[in-house]
Amino acid sequence: MSEGNIAADQLRLLIERIERLEEEKSGIGDDIKDVYLELKATGYEPKIVRQIIRLRKMQPHDRQEMEAILQTYLAALGME
């Protein structure tokens, strides 16, 4: 086999792998949407749950810093 064929085969395999992963990602996205619909049907507010998930991903120090800045801004705007 020539180097061109090997490179083409490798490229094709990598592209097919990406395509499979994209399909899986789409399926996972659909599953997540279903869970949010279930949340809403149960009476929870999906927007708030999304915020909680975003906050849970943050490091505690970063979250505390963000909350402190938010409080400062809210106070400056007279919203606190």
ROSE-4610 file (N, C-alpha, C; in Angstrom, 1 decimal, always signed):
// ROSE-4610
residu = [M/M/M/S/S/S/E/E/E/G/G/G/N/N/N/I/I/I/A/A/A/A/A/A/D/D/D/Q/Q/Q/L/L/L/R/R/R/L/L/L/L/L/L/I/I/I/E/E/E/R/R/R/I/I/I/E/E/E/R/R/R/L/L/L/E/E/E/E/E/E/E/E/E/K/K/K/S/S/S/G/G/G/I/I/I/G/G/G/D/D/D/D/D/D/I/I/I/K/K/K/D/D/D/V/V/V/Y/Y/Y/L/L/L/E/E/E/L/L/L/K/K/K/A/A/A/T/T/T/G/G/G/Y/Y/Y/E/E/E/P/P/P/K/K/K/I/I/I/V/V/V/R/R/R/Q/Q/Q/I/I/I/I/I/I/R/R/R/L/L/L/R/R/R/K/K/K/M/M/M/Q/Q/Q/P/P/P/H/H/H/D/D/D/R/R/R/Q/Q/Q/E/E/E/M/M/M/E/E/E/A/A/A/I/I/I/L/L/L/Q/Q/Q/T/T/T/Y/Y/Y/L/L/L/A/A/A/A/A/A/L/L/L/G/G/G/M/M/M/E/E/E]
num = [1/1/1/2/2/2/3/3/3/4/4/4/5/5/5/6/6/6/7/7/7/8/8/8/9/9/9/10/10/10/11/11/11/12/12/12/13/13/13/14/14/14/15/15/15/16/16/16/17/17/17/18/18/18/19/19/19/20/20/20/21/21/21/22/22/22/23/23/23/24/24/24/25/25/25/26/26/26/27/27/27/28/28/28/29/29/29/30/30/30/31/31/31/32/32/32/33/33/33/34/34/34/35/35/35/36/36/36/37/37/37/38/38/38/39/39/39/40/40/40/41/41/41/42/42/42/43/43/43/44/44/44/45/45/45/46/46/46/47/47/47/48/48/48/49/49/49/50/50/50/51/51/51/52/52/52/53/53/53/54/54/54/55/55/55/56/56/56/57/57/57/58/58/58/59/59/59/60/60/60/61/61/61/62/62/62/63/63/63/64/64/64/65/65/65/66/66/66/67/67/67/68/68/68/69/69/69/70/70/70/71/71/71/72/72/72/73/73/73/74/74/74/75/75/75/76/76/76/77/77/77/78/78/78/79/79/79/80/80/80]
x = [+0.8/+0.0/+0.9/+0.5/+1.3/+0.9/+1.8/+1.5/+0.3/-0.1/-1.3/-2.5/-2.5/-3.6/-3.8/-2.6/-2.6/-3.2/-2.7/-3.2/-4.6/-5.1/-6.5/-7.4/-6.9/-7.6/-7.7/-6.6/-6.5/-7.5/-7.5/-8.4/-9.8/-10.2/-11.5/-12.0/-11.1/-11.4/-11.7/-10.8/-11.0/-12.3/-12.6/-13.9/-15.1/-15.0/-16.1/-16.3/-15.1/-15.2/-15.8/-15.5/-16.1/-17.6/-18.0/-19.4/-20.2/-19.6/-20.2/-20.4/-19.3/-19.4/-20.4/-20.5/-21.6/-23.0/-23.2/-24.5/-24.8/-23.7/-23.9/-24.2/-23.5/-23.7/-25.1/-25.6/-27.0/-28.0/-27.7/-28.6/-28.6/-27.4/-27.3/-28.0/-27.9/-28.6/-30.1/-30.6/-32.0/-32.4/-31.5/-31.8/-31.9/-31.0/-30.9/-32.2/-32.6/-33.9/-35.0/-35.1/-36.2/-36.2/-35.0/-34.9/-35.4/-35.1/-35.6/-37.1/-37.6/-39.1/-39.7/-39.1/-39.6/-39.5/-38.4/-38.3/-39.5/-39.7/-40.8/-42.1/-42.4/-43.6/-43.8/-42.7/-42.8/-43.0/-42.8/-43.0/-41.8/-40.6/-39.4/-39.2/-38.4/-38.1/-36.8/-36.9/-35.6/-34.5/-34.9/-33.9/-33.1/-33.7/-33.1/-32.2/-32.7/-31.9/-30.6/-30.8/-29.6/-28.6/-29.0/-28.1/-27.4/-28.2/-27.6/-26.5/-26.8/-25.8/-24.6/-24.8/-23.6/-22.8/-23.5/-22.8/-22.1/-22.7/-22.1/-20.8/-20.7/-19.5/-18.3/-18.6/-17.6/-16.8/-15.6/-14.9/-15.5/-15.5/-16.2/-15.7/-14.4/-13.8/-14.3/-14.3/-14.8/-16.3/-17.0/-18.5/-18.7/-17.9/-18.0/-17.6/-16.6/-16.1/-17.2/-17.8/-18.8/-20.1/-20.4/-21.6/-21.3/-20.1/-19.8/-19.8/-19.3/-19.4/-20.8/-21.6/-23.0/-23.7/-23.5/-24.1/-23.7/-22.4/-21.9/-22.6/-22.8/-23.4/-24.9/-25.6/-27.0/-27.2/-26.3/-26.4/-26.1/-25.2/-24.9/-26.1/-26.9/-28.0/-29.3/-29.1/-30.3/-31.3/-30.8/-31.6/-31.5/-30.7/-30.5/-31.2]
y = [-1.2/+0.0/+1.2/+2.2/+3.4/+4.3/+5.3/+6.3/+7.0/+7.3/+8.0/+7.3/+6.0/+5.1/+5.0/+4.9/+4.8/+6.1/+7.2/+8.5/+8.7/+8.3/+8.4/+7.5/+6.3/+5.4/+5.9/+6.5/+7.1/+8.2/+9.1/+10.2/+9.8/+8.8/+8.3/+7.8/+7.0/+6.4/+7.5/+8.6/+9.7/+10.4/+10.6/+11.3/+10.5/+9.2/+8.3/+8.3/+8.4/+8.4/+9.7/+10.8/+12.1/+12.0/+11.4/+11.3/+10.5/+9.4/+8.6/+9.4/+10.1/+10.9/+12.0/+12.6/+13.7/+13.1/+11.9/+11.2/+10.9/+10.5/+10.2/+11.5/+12.6/+13.9/+14.4/+14.2/+14.6/+13.8/+12.5/+11.7/+12.1/+12.4/+12.9/+14.2/+15.1/+16.4/+16.2/+15.2/+14.9/+14.4/+13.6/+13.0/+14.2/+15.1/+16.2/+17.1/+17.3/+18.1/+17.4/+16.0/+15.3/+15.4/+15.5/+15.6/+17.0/+18.0/+19.4/+19.5/+18.8/+18.7/+18.0/+17.0/+16.3/+17.2/+18.0/+19.0/+19.9/+20.5/+21.4/+20.8/+19.6/+18.9/+18.6/+18.5/+18.2/+19.5/+20.7/+21.9/+22.7/+22.2/+22.9/+23.9/+24.9/+26.0/+25.6/+25.2/+24.8/+25.8/+27.1/+28.2/+28.2/+28.0/+28.0/+26.8/+25.6/+24.4/+24.5/+25.2/+25.4/+26.3/+27.3/+28.1/+27.3/+26.5/+25.6/+24.7/+24.1/+23.2/+24.0/+25.2/+26.0/+26.4/+26.7/+27.1/+25.9/+24.7/+23.5/+23.1/+23.5/+23.2/+24.1/+25.2/+26.2/+25.8/+26.2/+26.0/+26.9/+26.5/+27.2/+28.7/+28.9/+30.2/+31.1/+30.5/+31.3/+31.7/+30.7/+31.0/+32.1/+32.0/+33.0/+34.4/+34.4/+35.7/+36.3/+35.4/+35.9/+36.4/+35.7/+36.1/+37.4/+37.6/+38.9/+40.1/+39.8/+40.9/+41.2/+40.1/+40.3/+41.1/+40.8/+41.6/+43.1/+43.3/+44.7/+45.4/+44.8/+45.4/+45.7/+44.7/+44.9/+46.0/+46.1/+47.2/+48.5/+48.6/+49.8/+50.3/+49.3/+49.6/+49.8/+49.7/+49.9/+48.7/+47.6/+46.4/+45.4/+45.8/+45.0/+45.6]
z = [+0.0/+0.0/+0.0/-0.8/-0.8/+0.4/+0.6/+1.7/+1.5/+0.2/-0.1/+0.3/+0.0/+0.4/+1.9/+2.6/+4.1/+4.7/+4.2/+4.7/+4.4/+3.2/+2.9/+3.8/+4.0/+4.9/+6.3/+6.8/+8.1/+8.2/+7.2/+7.2/+7.2/+6.4/+6.3/+7.7/+8.3/+9.6/+10.7/+10.6/+11.6/+11.3/+10.1/+9.7/+10.2/+9.9/+10.4/+11.9/+12.6/+14.0/+14.5/+13.9/+14.2/+14.0/+12.8/+12.5/+13.5/+14.0/+15.0/+16.3/+16.7/+17.9/+17.8/+16.6/+16.4/+16.6/+16.1/+16.3/+17.8/+18.5/+19.9/+20.6/+20.3/+20.9/+20.7/+19.5/+19.2/+20.0/+20.2/+21.0/+22.5/+23.0/+24.3/+24.5/+23.5/+23.5/+23.6/+22.9/+22.9/+24.3/+24.9/+26.2/+27.2/+27.1/+28.1/+27.9/+26.7/+26.4/+27.1/+27.0/+27.6/+29.1/+29.7/+31.2/+31.6/+30.8/+31.1/+30.9/+29.9/+29.8/+31.0/+31.5/+32.7/+33.9/+34.0/+35.1/+35.1/+33.9/+33.7/+34.1/+33.6/+33.8/+35.3/+36.1/+37.5/+38.3/+37.6/+38.3/+38.6/+38.2/+38.3/+37.2/+37.5/+36.5/+35.8/+34.5/+33.8/+33.7/+33.6/+33.6/+34.9/+36.0/+37.3/+37.4/+37.0/+37.0/+36.2/+35.0/+34.2/+34.9/+35.6/+36.4/+37.5/+38.1/+39.2/+38.6/+37.5/+36.9/+36.5/+36.0/+35.6/+36.9/+38.0/+39.2/+39.8/+39.7/+40.2/+39.5/+38.2/+37.4/+37.9/+38.5/+38.9/+40.2/+40.3/+41.5/+42.6/+43.8/+44.9/+45.0/+44.9/+45.0/+43.8/+42.6/+41.5/+41.6/+42.1/+42.3/+43.4/+44.5/+45.5/+45.0/+44.2/+43.6/+42.7/+41.9/+40.9/+41.7/+42.8/+43.6/+44.3/+44.7/+45.4/+44.4/+43.2/+42.2/+41.8/+41.6/+41.3/+42.4/+43.6/+44.7/+44.7/+44.4/+44.2/+43.1/+42.0/+40.9/+41.2/+41.8/+42.1/+43.1/+44.1/+45.1/+44.4/+43.5/+42.7/+41.9/+41.4/+40.6/+41.5/+42.8/+43.7/+43.6/+43.2/+43.1/+44.3/+45.3/+46.4/+47.6]
